[in-house]
Amino acid sequence: MAQLSRKRELWLLLTLAGIQFTHILDFMIMMPLGPQFTSVFGISDAKFAVLVSSYNLAAGVSGLLAATYLDKFDRKKLLLTLYTLFGLATLACGLAPTYNALIAARVLAGVFGGVLSAQSQTIVADVIPFERRGRAMSIVMTSFSVAVVAGVPSGLYLSAHFSWHAPFIAIATLVGILAMGALLTLPPLRGHLNMGRKSSAWRNIQQVLMDPNHLKAFVFSALMMFAGFTVIPFITIYLEANVGWRTEQLPIIYLCGGVASMAGARFIGRLTDSQGKVKVFRWMAVLVIFPLVATTLTQGLPMWAVVIVSTTMFTCMSGRMIPGMAIVTSAANPVLRGTFMALNSSVQAAAMGTAAFVGGYVISRDAQNMVQHYWVSALIGACASVAALVMAGKLKLYQSPPAVA
């Protein structure tokens, strides 16, 4: 494939970053909308947890199946097809009249959205030369921080001033715009189809699952994701019911948490390289326990104190992911890393969905509609963090082989 001009390359990366932004925001926006869903549909916190987890569990299954077909189609056509279907599913979320209809739409959004991240990263690797690939990947991956800092507060603003339908309709509209941009900026991506027949996807999956180190890495990855999602989906429900916050005040915790996470990421990244992946992960896995539990015990505290606690929790949680994902990628046999990472995305999605499901069934409401036992969810997450800390030391980490010209 002919090399792209720098200008077109930049537009391609911005388009992929936009695609990442929309599907991350589609997942993230569900959690702060919890109070509205429980009120509008008259559902319990446990049923709200099903709403959150349905996307993740569907994405997990979709990611697993994706490992069998991603390399069989033109990447541009496949991405545009999946992204268009994802946009339609998100629009269906915004138009859903009932709880059951919303569940069905969330499952479809997870099926189509769960593969977008892997596809975007694969396209970067296909199109961008090796010597510029790190910078290119950083442009695409900043979409997560932008979704937290700008996307979630904007979505909450729309829901507060219009209805819960508005954020999903806005995301679907943005998907339509970005799909047109992707049609114009993405080149045909068929080079991988001309590389000759490789071993079957099922054979690669079998090889990954037969490696004990890979299985330990999957357990580590699942524990790492599980630790936070017993608490995170229910923060806004707790803040409104127990702490007394109003809906329009909720964006501040995501804005402060996102900004602090972005500011701390570079420092933690340098620390990971200088002090070692496992060592820094263990530090962060211990540190995150304190704000994780404290977040569930902020009833009666002033707003500034709640913001400090939640910001610390978000910073430690995202900071823990930097050495954590470095460990996960290093634990994969380099020969099987592509298949391993596809399966790992499914493991992580399933872990987040399971954690949200567990957290929703642990908490309950009293006669005054106050959230009870939230701290128990935090303790379950803390135990998972400690288990991940232990598992990190049991993994064999591979050094990356020299790049081949």
Phi, psi and omega per residue, in radians:
M1 nan 2.375 -3.139
A2 -1.142 2.510 -3.119
Q3 -1.242 2.434 -3.126
L4 -1.347 2.681 2.988
S5 -1.195 2.752 -3.118
R6 -1.054 -0.658 -3.115
K7 -1.142 -0.808 -3.136
R8 -1.206 -0.576 3.085
E9 -1.071 -0.749 3.133
L10 -1.124 -0.755 3.122
W11 -1.100 -0.644 3.085
L12 -1.077 -0.803 -3.122
L13 -1.139 -0.708 3.116
L14 -1.143 -0.635 3.091
T15 -1.134 -0.783 3.102
L16 -1.116 -0.659 3.088
A17 -1.103 -0.678 3.095
G18 -1.125 -0.703 3.087
I19 -1.083 -0.786 3.086
Q20 -1.052 -0.767 -3.114
F21 -1.003 -0.802 -3.064
T22 -1.198 -0.700 -3.098
H23 -1.355 -0.493 3.024
I24 -1.209 -0.750 3.132
L25 -1.117 -0.672 3.116
D26 -1.016 -0.639 3.089
F27 -1.349 -0.793 -3.048
M28 -1.149 -0.608 -3.015
I29 -1.178 -0.368 -3.131
M30 -1.083 -0.683 -2.980
M31 -1.191 -0.849 3.103
P32 -1.219 -0.236 3.104
L33 -1.498 0.055 -3.112
G34 -0.871 -0.874 -3.132
P35 -1.022 -0.644 3.136
Q36 -1.215 -0.713 3.140
F37 -1.126 -0.772 -3.131
T38 -1.118 -0.546 3.130
S39 -1.389 -0.867 -3.057
V40 -1.136 -0.784 -3.078
F41 -1.600 -0.137 -3.121
G42 1.101 0.717 -3.076
I43 -1.851 2.827 3.089
S44 -1.410 2.935 3.067
D45 -1.098 -0.547 3.116
A46 -1.144 -0.697 3.106
K47 -1.236 -0.546 3.020
F48 -1.124 -0.678 3.100
A49 -1.049 -0.608 3.078
V50 -1.129 -0.676 3.085
L51 -1.016 -0.803 -3.122
V52 -1.190 -0.824 -3.025
S53 -1.278 -0.425 -3.108
S54 -1.062 -0.684 3.114
Y55 -1.095 -0.850 -3.074
N56 -1.125 -0.778 -3.106
L57 -1.155 -0.673 3.077
A58 -1.146 -0.696 3.106
A59 -1.127 -0.627 3.114
G60 -1.101 -0.809 3.109
V61 -1.126 -0.748 -3.141
S62 -1.078 -0.743 3.120
G63 -1.107 -0.644 3.112
L64 -1.119 -0.795 3.133
L65 -1.192 -0.529 -3.092
A66 -1.088 -0.520 -3.133
A67 -1.071 -0.312 -3.101
T68 -1.637 -0.213 -3.057
Y69 -2.342 -0.149 -3.033
L70 -1.026 -0.571 -3.070
D71 -1.607 0.186 -3.073
K72 -1.810 -0.026 -3.076
F73 -2.333 2.775 2.966
D74 -0.971 2.159 -3.019
R75 -1.106 -0.622 3.134
K76 -1.125 -0.851 -3.116
K77 -1.110 -0.705 -3.133
L78 -1.157 -0.765 3.135
L79 -1.073 -0.819 -3.120
L80 -1.109 -0.662 3.111
T81 -1.136 -0.866 -3.136
L82 -1.108 -0.705 -3.089
Y83 -1.194 -0.675 3.099
T84 -1.127 -0.768 3.107
L85 -1.134 -0.635 3.066
F86 -1.088 -0.761 3.122
G87 -1.072 -0.728 3.117
L88 -1.144 -0.670 3.105
A89 -1.148 -0.689 3.102
T90 -1.141 -0.704 3.059
L91 -1.064 -0.689 3.095
A92 -1.082 -0.613 3.067
C93 -1.066 -0.783 -3.116
G94 -1.177 -0.443 -3.110
L95 -1.739 -0.029 -3.061
A96 -1.073 2.196 -3.110
P97 -1.520 -0.357 -3.067
T98 -2.334 2.923 3.114
Y99 -1.056 -0.803 -3.115
N100 -1.128 -0.657 3.095
A101 -1.139 -0.657 3.111
L102 -1.173 -0.689 3.075
I103 -1.014 -0.823 -3.123
A104 -1.089 -0.713 3.131
A105 -1.177 -0.642 3.119
R106 -1.159 -0.663 3.101
V107 -1.089 -0.774 3.122
L108 -1.127 -0.706 3.103
A109 -1.077 -0.669 3.110
G110 -1.195 -0.687 3.134
V111 -1.055 -0.807 -3.076
F112 -1.497 -0.587 -3.115
G113 -1.399 -0.404 -3.068
G114 -1.142 -0.310 -3.088
V115 -1.738 -0.216 -2.986
L116 -1.115 -0.675 -3.110
S117 -1.121 -0.816 3.127
A118 -1.088 -0.690 3.124
Q119 -1.138 -0.749 -3.135
S120 -1.092 -0.794 -3.132
Q121 -1.157 -0.608 3.106
T122 -1.156 -0.704 3.125
I123 -1.122 -0.694 3.081
V124 -1.022 -0.794 -3.133
A125 -1.143 -0.570 -3.136
D126 -1.290 -0.656 -2.928
V127 -1.710 -0.676 -3.011
I128 -1.561 2.283 3.104
P129 -1.003 2.626 -3.045
F130 -0.941 -0.722 -3.032
E131 -1.211 -0.248 3.106
R132 -2.041 0.140 -3.002
R133 -1.244 -0.579 3.132
G134 -1.101 -0.826 3.111
R135 -1.109 -0.700 3.134
A136 -1.080 -0.777 -3.132
M137 -1.126 -0.613 -3.141
S138 -1.147 -0.604 3.096
I139 -1.110 -0.783 -3.116
V140 -1.181 -0.709 -3.037
M141 -1.342 -0.284 3.075
T142 -1.165 -0.178 3.137
S143 -1.042 -0.545 3.138
F144 -1.133 -0.836 -3.140
S145 -1.120 -0.687 3.121
V146 -1.133 -0.641 3.112
A147 -1.096 -0.680 -3.141
V148 -1.290 -0.783 -3.034
V149 -1.281 -0.772 -3.038
A150 -1.925 -0.720 -3.029
G151 -1.172 -0.881 -3.099
V152 -1.115 -0.842 3.079
P153 -1.027 -0.669 3.112
S154 -1.132 -0.735 3.103
G155 -1.097 -0.705 3.101
L156 -1.156 -0.635 3.094
Y157 -1.083 -0.799 3.126
L158 -1.085 -0.736 -3.113
S159 -1.192 -0.610 -3.130
A160 -1.242 -0.605 -3.052
H161 -1.711 -0.237 3.103
F162 -2.185 -1.517 3.084
S163 -2.890 3.064 3.126
W164 -1.159 -0.353 3.116
H165 -1.153 -0.588 -2.960
A166 -1.029 -0.791 -3.120
P167 -1.044 -0.681 -3.123
F168 -1.219 -0.689 3.102
I169 -1.141 -0.665 3.109
A170 -1.148 -0.733 3.119
I171 -1.110 -0.764 3.137
A172 -1.078 -0.683 3.095
T173 -1.101 -0.760 3.123
L174 -1.128 -0.646 3.077
V175 -1.039 -0.746 3.122
G176 -1.061 -0.742 3.129
I177 -1.130 -0.798 -3.103
L178 -1.220 -0.548 3.084
A179 -1.101 -0.680 3.082
M180 -1.153 -0.691 3.096
G181 -1.105 -0.700 3.126
A182 -1.141 -0.631 3.109
L183 -1.066 -0.599 -3.107
L184 -1.510 -0.602 -2.988
T185 -1.673 -0.467 -3.120
L186 -1.401 2.250 3.045
P187 -1.368 2.869 3.000
P188 -1.021 2.412 -3.078
L189 -2.223 1.411 -3.081
R190 -2.091 0.057 -3.063
G191 -1.005 -0.642 -3.108
H192 -1.188 -0.325 3.134
L193 -1.350 -0.263 -3.079
N194 -1.830 0.263 -3.049
M195 -1.660 0.157 3.125
G196 1.538 2.840 -3.098
R197 -1.304 2.239 3.103
K198 -1.834 3.133 3.076
S199 -1.087 2.625 -3.058
S200 -1.142 2.688 3.123
A201 -1.065 -0.676 -3.136
W202 -1.142 -0.586 3.096
R203 -1.172 -0.729 3.105
N204 -1.115 -0.713 3.108
I205 -1.082 -0.741 3.126
Q206 -1.067 -0.741 3.133
Q207 -1.119 -0.702 3.112
V208 -1.077 -0.793 -3.055
L209 -1.302 -0.271 3.118
M210 -1.497 -0.157 -3.118
D211 -1.565 2.013 -3.125
P212 -1.015 -0.585 3.140
N213 -1.157 -0.629 3.087
H214 -1.137 -0.729 -3.139
L215 -1.112 -0.695 3.075
K216 -1.121 -0.675 3.133
A217 -1.137 -0.656 3.091
F218 -1.128 -0.716 3.096
V219 -1.093 -0.787 3.101
F220 -1.028 -0.816 -3.122
S221 -1.088 -0.748 3.133
A222 -1.120 -0.767 3.129
L223 -1.094 -0.685 -3.133
M224 -1.072 -0.757 -3.141
M225 -1.321 -0.656 -3.114
F226 -1.062 -0.637 -3.026
A227 -0.981 -0.683 -3.076
G228 -1.552 -0.515 -2.961
F229 -1.533 0.103 2.897
T230 -1.385 -0.271 -3.057
V231 -2.041 -0.823 -2.960
I232 -0.966 -0.758 -3.076
P233 -1.108 -0.311 -3.000
F234 -1.937 0.170 -3.108
I235 -1.048 -0.844 -3.070
T236 -1.204 -0.615 3.075
I237 -1.051 -0.781 -3.138
Y238 -1.167 -0.741 -3.115
L239 -1.103 -0.687 3.127
E240 -1.294 -0.776 -3.034
A241 -1.344 -0.734 -3.003
N242 -1.815 -0.657 -3.054
V243 -1.586 -0.364 3.058
G244 1.557 0.339 3.120
W245 -1.301 2.638 3.019
R246 -1.608 2.797 -3.081
T247 -0.996 -0.702 -3.095
E248 -1.246 -0.206 3.106
Q249 -1.548 -0.285 -3.023
L250 -1.103 -0.625 -3.100
P251 -0.999 -0.403 -3.055
I252 -1.106 -0.602 -3.101
I253 -1.232 -0.582 3.114
Y254 -1.325 -0.654 3.106
L255 -1.115 -0.873 -3.137
C256 -1.157 -0.743 3.135
G257 -1.119 -0.705 3.140
G258 -1.182 -0.769 3.131
V259 -1.099 -0.785 -3.136
A260 -1.121 -0.664 3.127
S261 -1.127 -0.729 3.108
M262 -1.116 -0.707 -3.114
A263 -1.187 -0.628 -3.087
G264 -1.477 -0.297 -3.034
A265 -1.080 -0.755 -3.086
R266 -1.139 -0.721 3.128
F267 -1.105 -0.796 -3.120
I268 -1.166 -0.594 3.081
G269 -1.089 -0.784 3.106
R270 -1.131 -0.682 3.136
L271 -1.124 -0.671 3.115
T272 -1.070 -0.725 -3.139
D273 -1.234 -0.644 -3.053
S274 -1.478 -0.588 -3.054
Q275 -1.794 -0.277 3.140
G276 1.899 2.457 -3.056
K277 -1.094 -0.875 -3.063
V278 -1.170 -0.720 -3.121
K279 -1.077 -0.846 -3.118
V280 -1.187 -0.663 3.095
F281 -1.054 -0.742 3.139
R282 -1.089 -0.711 3.056
W283 -1.011 -0.867 -3.071
M284 -1.202 -0.606 3.135
A285 -1.133 -0.552 3.071
V286 -1.374 -0.798 -3.098
L287 -1.046 -0.677 -3.054
V288 -1.159 -0.408 -3.095
I289 -1.063 -0.706 -3.050
F290 -1.151 -0.928 3.098
P291 -1.217 -0.454 3.106
L292 -1.088 -0.843 3.118
V293 -1.229 -0.717 -3.105
A294 -1.082 -0.574 3.130
T295 -1.035 -0.528 -3.116
T296 -1.536 0.034 -3.082
L297 -2.229 0.514 -3.057
T298 -1.584 0.079 3.126
Q299 -1.018 2.245 3.133
G300 1.628 -0.160 -3.140
L301 -1.480 2.644 3.062
P302 -1.194 2.857 -3.055
M303 -1.011 -0.766 -3.081
W304 -1.062 -0.635 -3.139
A305 -1.232 -0.697 3.102
V306 -1.086 -0.724 3.139
V307 -1.114 -0.715 3.117
I308 -1.082 -0.790 -3.119
V309 -1.118 -0.856 -3.102
S310 -1.159 -0.655 3.115
T311 -1.134 -0.717 3.096
T312 -1.098 -0.701 3.134
M313 -1.121 -0.817 3.139
F314 -1.107 -0.695 -3.123
T315 -1.138 -0.799 3.132
C316 -1.180 -0.652 -3.108
M317 -1.149 -0.838 3.137
S318 -1.253 -0.613 3.105
G319 -1.114 -0.594 3.105
R320 -1.141 -0.490 -3.116
M321 -1.237 -0.435 -3.100
I322 -1.133 -1.019 3.061
P323 -1.189 -0.514 -3.118
G324 -1.097 -0.821 3.137
M325 -1.258 -0.503 3.041
A326 -1.116 -0.658 3.096
I327 -1.161 -0.799 -3.099
V328 -1.055 -0.846 -3.118
T329 -1.158 -0.568 -3.138
S330 -1.334 -0.353 -3.136
A331 -1.404 -0.198 -3.125
A332 -1.463 2.419 2.985
N333 -1.060 2.125 -3.058
P334 -0.926 -0.560 -3.135
V335 -1.154 -0.508 -3.062
L336 -1.985 0.294 -2.987
R337 -1.091 -0.668 -3.123
G338 -1.066 -0.865 3.126
T339 -1.152 -0.702 3.118
F340 -1.013 -0.799 -3.083
M341 -1.208 -0.584 3.072
A342 -1.108 -0.770 3.101
L343 -1.179 -0.633 -3.131
N344 -1.122 -0.631 3.106
S345 -1.089 -0.616 3.085
S346 -1.191 -0.727 3.124
V347 -1.068 -0.783 -3.120
Q348 -1.146 -0.748 3.126
A349 -1.092 -0.741 3.123
A350 -1.131 -0.670 3.139
A351 -1.144 -0.735 3.114
M352 -1.125 -0.750 3.124
G353 -1.121 -0.729 3.124
T354 -1.140 -0.720 3.138
A355 -1.094 -0.763 3.106
A356 -1.095 -0.691 3.111
F357 -1.100 -0.806 3.123
V358 -1.104 -0.821 -3.139
G359 -1.037 -0.687 -3.141
G360 -1.150 -0.543 -3.139
Y361 -1.517 -0.285 3.079
V362 -1.365 -0.773 -3.093
I363 -1.336 2.760 3.124
S364 -2.605 3.114 3.116
R365 -2.090 2.533 3.050
D366 -1.637 -2.981 -3.083
A367 -1.117 -0.447 3.115
Q368 -1.583 0.156 -3.139
N369 1.195 0.389 3.094
M370 -1.484 2.504 3.129
V371 -1.262 2.289 3.127
Q372 -2.051 2.644 3.025
H373 1.171 0.306 3.099
Y374 -1.072 -0.609 -3.132
W375 -1.129 -0.476 3.094
V376 -1.164 -0.691 3.065
S377 -1.038 -0.695 3.126
A378 -1.136 -0.692 3.128
L379 -1.149 -0.644 3.068
I380 -1.095 -0.756 3.086
G381 -1.107 -0.668 3.122
A382 -1.121 -0.693 3.094
C383 -1.105 -0.688 3.093
A384 -1.119 -0.651 3.121
S385 -1.137 -0.712 3.105
V386 -1.155 -0.717 3.115
A387 -1.098 -0.675 3.088
A388 -1.134 -0.667 3.098
L389 -1.014 -0.771 3.134
V390 -1.185 -0.772 -3.081
M391 -1.130 -0.542 -3.121
A392 -1.002 -0.617 -3.117
G393 -1.352 -0.140 -3.101
K394 -1.705 -0.022 -3.053
L395 -1.626 2.476 2.972
K396 -1.528 2.198 -3.135
L397 -1.861 2.255 3.138
Y398 -1.549 2.445 2.980
Q399 -1.404 2.435 3.130
S400 -1.136 2.367 3.113
P401 -1.262 2.774 3.102
P402 -1.030 2.533 3.128
A403 -1.169 2.468 3.117
V404 -1.699 2.251 -3.095
A405 -1.222 nan nan
